Amino acid sequence: MTALLPYSSCFPRMGSASSPPPYPIGFFYGVSDWSKFGGYVSGGVALEKKKAPTGSQSVARVPPVCRAAAPSSSNVFRDLDADDFRHPLDKQNTLLLRAIPGLNEIGKSLLGSLSEQIMLLENIGTSVLVSENQLPELHLLMTEAASILNIKSPPDLYVRQSPVPNAYTLAISGKRPFVVVHTSLVELLTRKELQAVLAHELGHLKCDHGVWLTFANILMLGAYTVPGIGGMIAQSLEEQLFRWIRSAELTCDRAALLVAQDPKVVISLLMKLCGGSPSLADQLNVDAFLEQARSYDRASSSPMGWYIRNAQTRQLSHPLPVLRAREIDEWSRSQEYKKLLNRANGVNIVKKI
């Protein structure tokens, strides 16, 4: 069966441009069980071609998540536009995708409903739909995050049993988009960190990332079927697509920060996705992780280091976790971020008066 592509995910994917991509339609944020349909999961956590671990994680000493469902005190961005927080590399690479001749038309002509319906039914049949009456505390986290980001109609939220910590988003034409979080991710993160993951997923919807990810993947898949130069064209498209996906992830990390409004929350969840476990969570140090990011920058600053770094990252669907942490730390101290907070704070003050 033709591969299916979800939307966004929290973990990076490593792949090779020498073989056809295991995904055609959709967009995600992490690794998932879609492999039975050849599915591609990116956009919630990170995607990898490596076999996902099958062992169950230890859940020792894990405090209940989302136990206190108090109203959020975060500033709400009533007039927030996607371009207010879009990363410069996201803007630049989106323009490059739009410049590909015929991408829009080819994607629309090839995007069928069968594969989308398969993914939709697969998810509904194997996950729990969150609502006010089903896992209401998770429902509150989603509705709060959507409100802060000025998203009028939040997507549906599902919880799926899996030992692989991940979250992803699927947008199907003509249907309500939905976000899926794995149970192991719920166990791994605190309430605020989990809400930041949901905000990351909402960022993909806010920025319409799924449209370009879907079309570009379909076009790339078609290029692999062209004899002769098709493989070379597909490799070039794949590299360009990965470059865009990596920049889109930086944008959605910013969406997570806009909801958390505390950079340590976002950096902590990135650190946990990089090397955390429920039993070690209380020993992890955000400041030490940021120093690790700086040491990586120093180690890759030489010409040889830059070459190795570029070779390591060019086939990744997500930026390296330490680089994502550094990006969020820097943006949290920028005037751009502070102006957004001040603007939201002014709106909220007027509303209270």
ChimeraX attribute file (.defattr): number of C-alpha atoms within 10 A of each C-alpha:
attribute: neighborCount
match mode: 1-to-1
recipient: residues
	/A:1	7
	/A:2	13
	/A:3	18
	/A:4	26
	/A:5	29
	/A:6	30
	/A:7	30
	/A:8	42
	/A:9	35
	/A:10	31
	/A:11	30
	/A:12	29
	/A:13	25
	/A:14	18
	/A:15	20
	/A:16	14
	/A:17	16
	/A:18	11
	/A:19	11
	/A:20	19
	/A:21	21
	/A:22	19
	/A:23	24
	/A:24	27
	/A:25	29
	/A:26	31
	/A:27	33
	/A:28	35
	/A:29	36
	/A:30	31
	/A:31	33
	/A:32	31
	/A:33	16
	/A:34	18
	/A:35	17
	/A:36	10
	/A:37	18
	/A:38	17
	/A:39	25
	/A:40	32
	/A:41	37
	/A:42	34
	/A:43	38
	/A:44	35
	/A:45	32
	/A:46	32
	/A:47	28
	/A:48	20
	/A:49	15
	/A:50	10
	/A:51	8
	/A:52	14
	/A:53	9
	/A:54	9
	/A:55	9
	/A:56	10
	/A:57	17
	/A:58	14
	/A:59	13
	/A:60	11
	/A:61	11
	/A:62	17
	/A:63	13
	/A:64	11
	/A:65	16
	/A:66	20
	/A:67	10
	/A:68	9
	/A:69	13
	/A:70	10
	/A:71	9
	/A:72	14
	/A:73	7
	/A:74	18
	/A:75	23
	/A:76	24
	/A:77	24
	/A:78	15
	/A:79	13
	/A:80	17
	/A:81	14
	/A:82	18
	/A:83	13
	/A:84	11
	/A:85	21
	/A:86	21
	/A:87	19
	/A:88	14
	/A:89	16
	/A:90	23
	/A:91	15
	/A:92	12
	/A:93	19
	/A:94	20
	/A:95	12
	/A:96	13
	/A:97	19
	/A:98	13
	/A:99	11
	/A:100	12
	/A:101	9
	/A:102	11
	/A:103	18
	/A:104	18
	/A:105	10
	/A:106	15
	/A:107	20
	/A:108	13
	/A:109	9
	/A:110	13
	/A:111	17
	/A:112	12
	/A:113	10
	/A:114	9
	/A:115	20
	/A:116	21
	/A:117	12
	/A:118	12
	/A:119	20
	/A:120	17
	/A:121	10
	/A:122	13
	/A:123	20
	/A:124	12
	/A:125	10
	/A:126	12
	/A:127	16
	/A:128	17
	/A:129	20
	/A:130	19
	/A:131	16
	/A:132	10
	/A:133	9
	/A:134	11
	/A:135	15
	/A:136	14
	/A:137	19
	/A:138	25
	/A:139	19
	/A:140	20
	/A:141	22
	/A:142	25
	/A:143	18
	/A:144	22
	/A:145	27
	/A:146	23
	/A:147	17
	/A:148	23
	/A:149	24
	/A:150	18
	/A:151	21
	/A:152	10
	/A:153	11
	/A:154	19
	/A:155	20
	/A:156	18
	/A:157	21
	/A:158	23
	/A:159	22
	/A:160	22
	/A:161	15
	/A:162	18
	/A:163	18
	/A:164	21
	/A:165	27
	/A:166	32
	/A:167	36
	/A:168	33
	/A:169	34
	/A:170	32
	/A:171	26
	/A:172	22
	/A:173	13
	/A:174	6
	/A:175	9
	/A:176	12
	/A:177	17
	/A:178	21
	/A:179	26
	/A:180	27
	/A:181	28
	/A:182	21
	/A:183	17
	/A:184	22
	/A:185	27
	/A:186	20
	/A:187	21
	/A:188	26
	/A:189	27
	/A:190	20
	/A:191	20
	/A:192	18
	/A:193	23
	/A:194	27
	/A:195	25
	/A:196	30
	/A:197	34
	/A:198	28
	/A:199	30
	/A:200	35
	/A:201	33
	/A:202	28
	/A:203	29
	/A:204	31
	/A:205	24
	/A:206	21
	/A:207	19
	/A:208	13
	/A:209	24
	/A:210	24
	/A:211	21
	/A:212	21
	/A:213	27
	/A:214	24
	/A:215	25
	/A:216	25
	/A:217	26
	/A:218	23
	/A:219	21
	/A:220	24
	/A:221	24
	/A:222	18
	/A:223	19
	/A:224	19
	/A:225	13
	/A:226	13
	/A:227	8
	/A:228	9
	/A:229	11
	/A:230	16
	/A:231	21
	/A:232	15
	/A:233	15
	/A:234	25
	/A:235	20
	/A:236	13
	/A:237	21
	/A:238	26
	/A:239	17
	/A:240	17
	/A:241	23
	/A:242	22
	/A:243	22
	/A:244	25
	/A:245	27
	/A:246	24
	/A:247	23
	/A:248	30
	/A:249	33
	/A:250	25
	/A:251	25
	/A:252	31
	/A:253	28
	/A:254	28
	/A:255	29
	/A:256	29
	/A:257	24
	/A:258	28
	/A:259	27
	/A:260	24
	/A:261	18
	/A:262	17
	/A:263	20
	/A:264	20
	/A:265	22
	/A:266	29
	/A:267	27
	/A:268	23
	/A:269	26
	/A:270	26
	/A:271	21
	/A:272	21
	/A:273	20
	/A:274	17
	/A:275	12
	/A:276	18
	/A:277	22
	/A:278	19
	/A:279	14
	/A:280	14
	/A:281	19
	/A:282	11
	/A:283	8
	/A:284	15
	/A:285	13
	/A:286	20
	/A:287	12
	/A:288	10
	/A:289	19
	/A:290	21
	/A:291	13
	/A:292	16
	/A:293	20
	/A:294	15
	/A:295	13
	/A:296	15
	/A:297	17
	/A:298	11
	/A:299	13
	/A:300	16
	/A:301	13
	/A:302	11
	/A:303	9
	/A:304	11
	/A:305	15
	/A:306	14
	/A:307	12
	/A:308	12
	/A:309	16
	/A:310	12
	/A:311	11
	/A:312	12
	/A:313	17
	/A:314	20
	/A:315	21
	/A:316	22
	/A:317	32
	/A:318	33
	/A:319	23
	/A:320	18
	/A:321	23
	/A:322	21
	/A:323	18
	/A:324	23
	/A:325	26
	/A:326	19
	/A:327	16
	/A:328	22
	/A:329	18
	/A:330	12
	/A:331	17
	/A:332	19
	/A:333	11
	/A:334	11
	/A:335	10
	/A:336	12
	/A:337	19
	/A:338	13
	/A:339	11
	/A:340	17
	/A:341	18
	/A:342	13
	/A:343	17
	/A:344	19
	/A:345	16
	/A:346	14
	/A:347	16
	/A:348	16
	/A:349	10
	/A:350	8
	/A:351	8
	/A:352	6
	/A:353	5
